């Protein structure tokens, strides 16, 4: 079996130089959209929830606006990550499943962005009951969807890295453990920030590898 150090490095193409930057932009817009709004607790009264969204229109609208670039940059990044994981010694299913997790996360972004937009679309016509229902979705739905998406991505990527002789095994185990933790009952609150940290960790590893295209042949 050929050692990693004996394998000829592949020249990085333009896409391999751009894709990690798209990953950084994905994390930036993701964190910005998460930090801007501080939604009311679901235990708050309908009147309190309605007042909050009527008095924080610009903040919620900006947070909804930031979701779109996060989703777009994220899809391009996860597409690149799929190719990076598809090695000659690993079944291509693991890269494909990782990308499926990225698609699930994009769906989550669409749901969150749409919900936020609905809350500030016509605030004068927003009723307390509607605001309360949308606030429940805004508060609870992202966590469970993020848990599913992150679990799929991290577990599949972790298996690919553990199985491949050309990818860092330690990163595979870290991804696998984080993915499993993200799917546990208490892991849903951990999954959203974990996606950003995990992406930055992957970018750091990919940036310094000799085969950033993910096609190193044995």
C-alpha positions as CSV (number, residue, x, y, z in Angstrom):
1,X,0.0,0.0,0.0
2,X,1.4,3.4,-1.0
3,X,2.1,5.8,1.8
4,X,0.5,9.2,1.8
5,X,3.9,10.9,1.7
6,X,4.9,8.9,-1.4
7,X,1.8,10.0,-3.4
8,X,2.4,12.8,-5.9
9,X,0.7,16.0,-4.9
10,X,-1.9,17.4,-7.2
11,X,-1.7,20.9,-8.4
12,X,-4.5,23.1,-7.0
13,X,-6.9,24.5,-9.4
14,X,-8.8,27.8,-9.3
15,X,-11.8,26.2,-7.7
16,X,-9.8,24.7,-4.9
17,X,-8.5,28.2,-4.1
18,X,-12.0,29.8,-4.1
19,X,-14.0,27.1,-2.3
20,X,-12.4,27.5,1.1
21,X,-13.1,31.2,0.9
22,X,-16.7,30.4,0.2
23,X,-16.7,28.2,3.3
24,X,-15.5,31.2,5.3
25,X,-18.3,33.4,3.9
26,X,-20.8,30.7,4.7
27,X,-19.7,30.7,8.4
28,X,-19.6,34.5,8.5
29,X,-23.2,34.9,7.2
30,X,-24.4,32.0,9.3
31,X,-23.0,33.5,12.5
32,X,-24.2,37.0,11.6
33,X,-27.8,35.7,11.0
34,X,-27.8,33.8,14.3
35,X,-26.4,36.6,16.4
36,X,-28.7,39.4,15.2
37,X,-32.1,38.4,16.4
38,X,-32.8,37.3,20.0
39,X,-36.3,35.8,19.6
40,X,-38.7,35.9,22.5
41,X,-39.0,32.8,24.6
42,X,-41.9,30.5,23.7
43,X,-43.2,30.9,27.2
44,X,-43.7,34.6,26.7
45,X,-47.2,35.9,26.3
46,X,-48.7,36.5,22.8
47,X,-48.8,40.2,23.5
48,X,-45.1,40.3,24.4
49,X,-44.2,38.3,21.3
50,X,-46.2,40.5,19.0
51,X,-44.7,43.7,20.5
52,X,-41.2,42.4,20.1
53,X,-41.6,41.6,16.4
54,X,-43.4,44.9,15.7
55,X,-40.6,46.9,17.4
56,X,-37.6,45.0,16.0
57,X,-38.6,45.0,12.3
58,X,-35.3,46.1,10.9
59,X,-33.3,43.7,13.0
60,X,-35.4,40.7,12.0
61,X,-35.5,41.8,8.3
62,X,-31.7,42.0,8.2
63,X,-31.3,38.6,9.8
64,X,-33.6,37.2,7.2
65,X,-31.6,38.9,4.4
66,X,-28.4,37.3,5.7
67,X,-29.7,33.8,5.4
68,X,-29.8,33.8,1.6
69,X,-26.0,34.3,1.1
70,X,-25.3,31.8,3.9
71,X,-27.3,29.2,2.0
72,X,-25.8,30.0,-1.4
73,X,-22.2,30.0,-0.2
74,X,-22.9,27.0,2.0
75,X,-24.1,24.9,-1.0
76,X,-21.0,25.7,-3.0
77,X,-18.8,24.9,-0.1
78,X,-20.5,21.5,0.7
79,X,-20.4,20.7,-3.0
80,X,-16.6,21.2,-2.9
81,X,-16.4,19.2,0.4
82,X,-18.2,16.3,-1.3
83,X,-15.5,16.2,-4.0
84,X,-12.7,16.5,-1.4
85,X,-14.1,13.4,0.4
86,X,-14.4,11.2,-2.7
87,X,-11.1,9.4,-2.8
88,X,-10.1,6.3,-4.8
89,X,-10.0,4.2,-1.6
90,X,-13.3,5.4,-0.2
91,X,-16.8,4.6,-1.5
92,X,-18.2,7.7,-3.1
93,X,-21.5,7.4,-1.1
94,X,-19.9,9.1,1.9
95,X,-19.2,12.3,0.0
96,X,-22.6,12.1,-1.5
97,X,-24.3,11.7,1.9
98,X,-22.3,14.6,3.3
99,X,-23.6,16.8,0.5
100,X,-27.2,15.6,1.3
101,X,-26.6,16.9,4.8
102,X,-25.6,20.3,3.2
103,X,-28.8,20.3,1.2
104,X,-30.8,19.6,4.4
105,X,-29.0,22.6,6.0
106,X,-29.9,24.7,3.0
107,X,-33.6,23.7,3.4
108,X,-33.3,24.8,7.1
109,X,-32.0,28.2,5.9
110,X,-34.9,28.6,3.6
111,X,-37.4,27.8,6.4
112,X,-35.7,30.1,8.9
113,X,-35.4,33.0,6.4
114,X,-39.0,32.6,5.2
115,X,-40.3,32.5,8.8
116,X,-38.4,35.7,9.7
117,X,-39.6,37.4,6.6
118,X,-43.2,36.5,7.3
119,X,-42.9,38.0,10.8
120,X,-41.9,41.4,9.4
121,X,-43.7,41.3,6.1
122,X,-46.8,43.3,7.2
123,X,-46.2,44.0,10.9
124,X,-49.3,46.1,11.2
125,X,-51.5,43.2,10.1
126,X,-49.6,40.7,12.3
127,X,-51.8,39.2,15.0
128,X,-50.7,38.0,18.4
129,X,-51.7,34.4,17.6
130,X,-49.8,34.4,14.2
131,X,-46.7,35.9,15.8
132,X,-46.8,33.3,18.6
133,X,-47.1,30.4,16.1
134,X,-44.3,31.7,13.9
135,X,-42.2,32.4,17.0
136,X,-42.6,28.7,18.0
137,X,-41.3,27.7,14.5
138,X,-38.5,30.2,14.7
139,X,-37.4,29.1,18.1
140,X,-37.7,25.3,17.9
141,X,-37.6,24.2,14.2
142,X,-34.0,25.3,13.4
143,X,-32.5,23.3,16.2
144,X,-34.0,19.9,15.2
145,X,-33.3,20.5,11.5
146,X,-29.7,21.6,12.3
147,X,-29.3,18.5,14.4
148,X,-30.4,16.2,11.5
149,X,-28.3,18.1,8.9
150,X,-25.2,18.2,11.0
151,X,-25.5,14.6,12.1
152,X,-25.7,13.5,8.4
153,X,-22.8,15.7,7.3
154,X,-20.4,15.1,10.2
155,X,-21.0,11.3,10.5
156,X,-20.7,10.7,6.7
157,X,-17.6,12.9,6.4
158,X,-16.1,11.3,9.5
159,X,-16.5,7.8,8.0
160,X,-14.9,8.9,4.7
161,X,-11.9,10.3,6.5
162,X,-11.4,7.3,8.8
163,X,-11.6,4.9,5.8
164,X,-9.2,6.8,3.6
165,X,-5.5,6.6,3.9
166,X,-5.2,10.0,2.3
167,X,-7.3,12.0,4.8
168,X,-6.5,12.8,8.4
169,X,-7.9,10.1,10.6
170,X,-8.0,12.3,13.7
171,X,-10.3,14.7,11.9
172,X,-12.5,11.8,10.9
173,X,-12.9,10.7,14.6
174,X,-13.6,14.3,15.6
175,X,-16.3,14.6,12.9
176,X,-17.8,11.3,13.8
177,X,-18.0,12.1,17.6
178,X,-19.4,15.6,16.9
179,X,-22.0,14.2,14.5
180,X,-23.2,11.6,17.0
181,X,-23.4,14.2,19.8
182,X,-25.4,16.5,17.5
183,X,-28.1,13.9,17.0
184,X,-28.6,13.2,20.7
185,X,-31.6,14.8,22.5
186,X,-29.5,17.6,24.0
187,X,-27.4,17.9,20.9
188,X,-29.9,20.0,18.9
189,X,-28.9,23.2,20.8
190,X,-25.3,22.4,20.1
191,X,-25.6,21.6,16.3
192,X,-26.0,25.1,14.9
193,X,-22.8,26.6,16.3
194,X,-21.0,23.2,15.8
195,X,-21.6,23.5,12.0
196,X,-19.7,26.7,11.9
197,X,-16.8,25.4,14.1
198,X,-16.6,22.1,12.2
199,X,-16.5,24.0,8.8
200,X,-13.7,26.2,10.0
201,X,-11.8,23.1,11.2
202,X,-12.2,21.5,7.8
203,X,-11.1,24.6,5.9
204,X,-8.0,24.8,8.0
205,X,-7.1,21.2,7.2
206,X,-7.9,21.5,3.5
207,X,-6.0,24.7,3.1
208,X,-2.7,23.1,4.0
209,X,-3.1,19.8,2.2
210,X,-1.1,18.9,-1.0
211,X,-4.2,17.7,-2.8
212,X,-7.0,20.3,-2.2
213,X,-9.0,19.0,-5.2
214,X,-9.6,15.8,-3.4
215,X,-8.5,13.5,-6.3
216,X,-5.2,12.2,-5.1
217,X,-4.6,8.9,-6.8
218,X,-2.8,6.0,-5.0
